[in-house]
Amino acid sequence: MPRTRTGTRRTGSRKKTQAAIRRAALIDVAPKRGVKLKHFSSFIMLVALLCLFAYLAGRVDVSAATSAPAQERGAQSASKAVTDAKEASMFLGLRTVKYDVQDVAKAKEWYSKVFGVQPYFDEPAYYVGYNIGGYELGLTPAPKAAAKRDAAGVAYWGVEDIRASYKRLLDLGATSVSDVQDVGGGILVAEVADPFGNVLGIIYNPHFKVGETK
C-alpha cells in the first residue's frame, strides 16, 4: 500500500506541473494590451502612401527643372534663326564698286569708252558715278593712289561674250592680270588692270540672271 500512495503522489505532481505549463503558455500567447494590429497596419500604409506621394512630387519637380532649360534653349535657337534671317534679308545685293584714281578726268574718259555710257553723276572734285545695268561704278579722286597696287577683292562685271570683252579691254589700254579661265559649270572669268591701277574683273555666268535675284 505505501508504494501505491507514492505513485499517486507522483502522478498528481506531474499533472500539476503540466497544468502550470499550460497556464504559462496561455499567458505568453495571450494578446497584450496596447495598439491593435489593424491600427498599426493602417499607420504603416499611410506612411507608405506619404512616401510615394513625396517621391512622385520630387520626380515632377526634377522633370520640370530639366525640361525648362531645354525649352529655353529651343526658344533661344528659334529666336536666333529669326534674327539671322532678318539680318540676311537686310542685304539687297551689290550696289556700288568704287575705284580710286589719280586723274578723274582721264578715268572718266576711259570708263565712258569701256561701258559705252556717260556718268549719271558727275562731280569730278569728289565722285563720278556710272549706272551699269542697275549697278554702280564710282570713281573717286585719290592723288596719292599708286599706279600699281594689290587688289583688295575683285568685283566682276557680267558680260555675254567674255573673250570679246577681254580683248576689247586690252585694246583700250588695260593690262592682263589673268586670262579667260573656265572655273567650272560653264562659268568663265578674267581680270585686267585699268590704266589707273585698279583690277577690273569680268565674268560670264550662265546660271546667274539679274532679273531673278532679290
LOLUMFI-178702 format. One record per residue (C-alpha): residue number from 1; residue in one letter; x, y, z. Coordinates in Angstrom, 3 decimals, m for minus. Layout:
// residues N
 nuti nukol        u        v        w
  NUM     a        X        Y        Z
...
This chain:
// residues 214
 nuti nukol        u        v        w
    1     m    0.000    0.000    0.000
    2     p    2.765    2.577    0.708
    3     r    4.031    2.145   m2.850
    4     t    0.580    2.887   m4.179
    5     r    0.453    6.156   m2.313
    6     t    3.848    7.198   m3.598
    7     g    2.826    6.563   m7.193
    8     t   m0.342    8.516   m6.666
    9     r    1.550   11.481   m5.268
   10     r    3.992   11.470   m8.192
   11     t    1.135   11.301  m10.695
   12     g   m0.568   14.249   m9.059
   13     s    2.622   16.255   m9.088
   14     r    3.080   15.644  m12.820
   15     k   m0.472   16.765  m13.506
   16     k    0.055   19.939  m11.518
   17     t    3.280   20.663  m13.399
   18     q    1.632   20.143  m16.784
   19     a   m1.265   22.364  m15.775
   20     a    1.169   25.079  m14.707
   21     i    2.999   24.843  m18.052
   22     r   m0.263   25.176  m19.962
   23     r   m1.240   28.222  m17.924
   24     a    2.153   29.817  m18.589
   25     a    1.829   29.141  m22.329
   26     l   m1.605   30.678  m22.381
   27     i   m0.274   33.712  m20.598
   28     d    2.619   34.098  m23.144
   29     v    0.468   33.817  m26.236
   30     a   m2.378   35.926  m24.987
   31     p   m2.610   39.291  m26.721
   32     k   m1.171   42.134  m24.740
   33     r   m2.994   45.332  m24.283
   34     g   m1.858   48.325  m26.443
   35     v   m2.100   49.289  m30.158
   36     k   m4.324   46.952  m32.095
   37     l   m2.809   45.168  m35.116
   38     k   m5.246   46.649  m37.635
   39     h   m4.443   50.171  m36.389
   40     f   m0.739   49.536  m36.749
   41     s   m1.220   48.228  m40.300
   42     s   m3.229   51.311  m41.252
   43     f   m0.461   53.536  m39.892
   44     i    2.190   51.700  m41.932
   45     m    0.066   52.001  m45.078
   46     l   m0.441   55.739  m44.505
   47     v    3.316   56.290  m44.128
   48     a    3.953   54.303  m47.307
   49     l    1.423   56.407  m49.255
   50     l    3.001   59.622  m47.985
   51     c    6.438   58.425  m49.074
   52     l    5.060   57.520  m52.508
   53     f    3.477   60.948  m52.952
   54     a    6.698   62.665  m51.906
   55     y    8.676   60.573  m54.404
   56     l    6.278   61.346  m57.244
   57     a    6.322   65.051  m56.391
   58     g   10.104   65.024  m56.474
   59     r   10.071   63.347  m59.883
   60     v    7.715   66.014  m61.248
   61     d    9.910   68.798  m59.896
   62     v   13.032   67.255  m61.413
   63     s   11.314   66.775  m64.777
   64     a   10.132   70.358  m64.762
   65     a   13.584   71.612  m63.792
   66     t   15.288   69.629  m66.563
   67     s   12.697   70.373  m69.249
   68     a   12.631   74.121  m68.597
   69     p   16.254   74.724  m69.727
   70     a   15.669   72.581  m72.816
   71     q   12.595   74.613  m73.732
   72     e   14.511   77.814  m73.087
   73     r   17.373   76.665  m75.345
   74     g   14.861   75.766  m78.056
   75     a   13.263   79.200  m77.813
   76     q   16.674   80.870  m77.980
   77     s   17.628   78.835  m81.066
   78     a   14.371   79.758  m82.799
   79     s   14.870   83.417  m81.913
   80     k   18.449   83.344  m83.245
   81     a   17.283   81.761  m86.521
   82     v   14.696   84.523  m86.969
   83     t   17.297   87.182  m86.187
   84     d   19.782   85.673  m88.656
   85     a   17.101   85.571  m91.353
   86     k   16.246   89.224  m90.754
   87     e   19.905   90.227  m90.878
   88     a   20.429   88.294  m94.102
   89     s   17.407   89.980  m95.681
   90     m   18.964   93.371  m94.957
   91     f   21.368   92.869  m97.889
   92     l   19.834   93.827 m101.217
   93     g   22.695   92.832 m103.489
   94     l   25.722   94.610 m104.917
   95     r   25.154   98.331 m105.488
   96     t   28.457  100.140 m105.975
   97     v   32.044   99.351 m106.869
   98     k   34.415  102.211 m106.124
   99     y   37.806  102.786 m107.744
  100     d   40.392  105.347 m106.640
  101     v   42.094  107.222 m109.473
  102     q   44.765  109.897 m109.619
  103     d   43.215  111.671 m112.623
  104     v   39.404  111.662 m112.551
  105     a   39.080  113.296 m115.980
  106     k   41.172  110.626 m117.700
  107     a   39.462  107.839 m115.766
  108     k   36.027  109.192 m116.714
  109     e   37.002  109.271 m120.374
  110     w   38.373  105.740 m120.264
  111     y   35.401  104.157 m118.447
  112     s   32.915  106.006 m120.639
  113     k   34.503  104.206 m123.613
  114     v   34.622  100.855 m121.807
  115     f   30.954  100.888 m120.796
  116     g   29.627  102.920 m123.693
  117     v   27.679  105.294 m121.404
  118     q   28.244  108.633 m119.726
  119     p   28.197  109.002 m115.919
  120     y   24.810  109.698 m114.360
  121     f   26.558  111.571 m111.547
  122     d   29.481  113.772 m112.483
  123     e   31.257  115.768 m109.792
  124     p   34.979  115.255 m110.589
  125     a   36.031  117.029 m107.405
  126     y   34.839  114.097 m105.297
  127     y   32.823  111.478 m107.226
  128     v   31.834  110.268 m110.696
  129     g   29.206  107.517 m110.882
  130     y   28.065  105.186 m113.684
  131     n   24.870  103.148 m113.802
  132     i   25.826   99.849 m115.410
  133     g   22.842   97.536 m115.758
  134     g   21.390   98.667 m112.427
  135     y   24.739   98.574 m110.625
  136     e   27.099  101.444 m109.969
  137     l   30.735  102.019 m110.698
  138     g   32.156  105.011 m108.850
  139     l   35.391  106.905 m109.445
  140     t   36.862  108.908 m106.586
  141     p   39.872  111.242 m106.820
  142     a   42.917  109.952 m104.930
  143     p   46.033  111.932 m105.887
  144     k   48.257  109.579 m103.880
  145     a   46.830  106.372 m105.342
  146     a   49.621  104.187 m106.673
  147     a   49.689  103.240 m110.326
  148     k   50.025   99.595 m109.273
  149     r   48.510   98.239 m106.055
  150     d   47.290   94.959 m104.681
  151     a   43.664   94.130 m105.279
  152     a   41.597   94.174 m102.083
  153     g   38.973   91.880 m103.541
  154     v   37.801   91.936 m107.143
  155     a   34.391   92.949 m108.453
  156     y   33.348   91.036 m111.565
  157     w   31.154   92.670 m114.192
  158     g   28.860   90.413 m116.170
  159     v   29.354   90.055 m119.919
  160     e   27.787   87.901 m122.620
  161     d   30.950   87.299 m124.658
  162     i   33.867   87.255 m122.250
  163     r   36.597   86.681 m124.823
  164     a   35.470   89.606 m126.963
  165     s   35.117   91.822 m123.857
  166     y   38.529   90.791 m122.570
  167     k   40.180   91.598 m125.918
  168     r   38.415   94.967 m126.097
  169     l   39.662   95.970 m122.638
  170     l   43.222   95.166 m123.650
  171     d   42.781   97.137 m126.871
  172     l   41.635  100.157 m124.811
  173     g   44.822  100.111 m122.727
  174     a   44.128   97.685 m119.869
  175     t   46.792   95.152 m118.937
  176     s   46.112   91.492 m118.333
  177     v   46.021   90.185 m114.746
  178     s   44.576   86.763 m115.577
  179     d   43.443   85.375 m118.916
  180     v   39.978   83.938 m119.507
  181     q   39.564   80.847 m117.331
  182     d   36.847   78.210 m117.019
  183     v   36.163   77.842 m113.280
  184     g   33.563   75.108 m113.689
  185     g   29.902   74.876 m114.546
  186     g   30.413   76.840 m117.742
  187     i   31.461   79.953 m115.765
  188     l   34.278   81.982 m117.321
  189     v   36.237   84.762 m115.594
  190     a   39.106   87.103 m116.441
  191     e   40.825   90.083 m114.817
  192     v   42.559   93.165 m116.153
  193     a   44.156   96.219 m114.587
  194     d   42.844   99.581 m115.740
  195     p   45.363  102.344 m116.576
  196     f   44.891  103.736 m113.046
  197     g   45.931  100.675 m111.036
  198     n   42.515   99.145 m110.300
  199     v   41.731   95.492 m111.035
  200     l   38.613   95.028 m113.132
  201     g   37.024   91.585 m113.303
  202     i   34.648   90.291 m115.959
  203     i   32.537   87.149 m115.768
  204     y   30.237   85.046 m117.909
  205     n   27.849   83.085 m115.668
  206     p   25.023   81.237 m117.445
  207     h   23.423   80.389 m114.083
  208     f   23.054   83.973 m112.883
  209     k   20.118   86.032 m114.138
  210     v   19.846   89.569 m112.822
  211     g   16.063   89.579 m113.133
  212     e   15.806   86.506 m110.893
  213     t   17.751   87.985 m107.966
  214     k   16.067   89.552 m104.956
